[in-house]
Amino acid sequence: GIARAICDDLILAGPAHAVWEALALLEPRARMRLGLVLQRYKSEVWSPSGNYGNKPPEVKIGKLVDEKTGETGFGILGGGVATTLARLDAASTLVTSLCKL
């Protein structure tokens, strides 16, 4: 899988079991080391196969709506991690470490 963080958004991609495993490692470390709190109710997932593994019930399946046509599709734009600008460098370091696991 892969992990990428941009500002206060985190995207994890890979097989469902790997994504949830990585999140289980990242979430407590981010909270303990950086004070970051995952906003699960703001988080979205998407899988082309429909396999979401052990998706927590508060995590939504991502929907994208075309602003011009109103057509709905499925996908994601980012993730919901609450943070402050002062913590972004530390968050980037943590995600880089996670990618090396």
N, C-alpha and C positions, 0 to 999 in steps of 0.2 A: 504494500500500500504506500501511499504518499501522504504528507501533511504539508499544508501551506497556510501561513498566517499573513494577512494584510490588514494593517491597522488593528482593529479589534475583532476582526472576523477570522475564524479558523475553519479550514476545509480539510477533512480527512477523506481519502478515497481508497477503495480496495474492496476485497471480499467482505461481506457483512461481519463475519466473525472477527476478522482482523481489525476492522474499524472500531467495533465495540471494545475489543481488547485494548487497542491503542488509547481509546478514550478513557477506559478504566485506569490505565496507567497515568495518563496526562492530567485528568481532572483533579485528583487529590494533590499531585505535585504542583500544579498551577495555583491551586488554592493556598497550599502551605508556603510555597516559595515566593509567590508573587501577589497573593491576595486576589487572584482572579476567580470569579464565580461564573460557572457555566449557566446560562439562562436556557434551560432545556425547553421551556415553553416557547422560546424564540427560535429554537433550532429546527432544522428541516433535514430530511433525508430523501434520497431518491435512488432507485435501483431499476435498471432497464429490465431485469428479470423478475422484479416484484419480490425478491428475497430480501427481507429486512432483518433476518436473524432475530436477535433478542432486543429489538427496538423498544426502548422505554415508551410507555403509553403517552407521555406528555410531549414526545418528539413527533412533530407532524410530518406527513409525506408532502414533499415540496410541490407546489403548483405555481406555474408561471402564466400570467395573463397578458396577451398582446394588447397594448394600450390602444391601438388603432382599430383592431377588429373585434376585440373582446374574446378572441379564441383562447381557450384554456389548454395548457399543456402541462407536462410534469417535468420537474427539474429543481435545481437549487441555485441560489445566487451567493450564499455565504452561510456563516454560522453565527450564533449569538453568544459572544463572550464579553461580559461587562468588564471594562477596564478604564484606566486613565492613561493619558499620554506618557506620563513618567514611567510607566511599566512596560511600554512597548518593546524597548530594547531587551529587557529581561525575558519577555514572552518570546521574542524571536530566537533567543539563545535556547530556551526550553524546547521550542519546536524543532530546532536544529538537532538537539540532543535526542529527541524522540525519533527523528528520522534515522538515526544511527543505531537504534535498537535492533 
